[in-house]
């Protein structure tokens, strides 16, 4: 596995971001969200959110982290971090094997 690189997200990234995000929520948010929600179609929920976010960025930019295996994390508004670049959602990267 190589270190992830970053690029601007495109609307066609919504499905992969949704799958990774839903997997992350199911792994890391048990107890924070109701099991009934996490066991339902979380992918559809995240697909809707990511499709909307990437179709109409509204004065923001989403970066995608990728390595040689594919998408490892979405990062809305990457310029909000301490060093000027916030890492992708930590729980999403953990689900992909980083962090």
Protein Blocks (a to p, Z undefined) as FASTA:
>chain_A
ZZdddddddfklmmmmmmmmmmmmmmmmgojacfklmmmcfklmmmmmmmmmmmmngopa
cdddddfkbcfbdcehkllcfnopacddfklmmmnopZZ
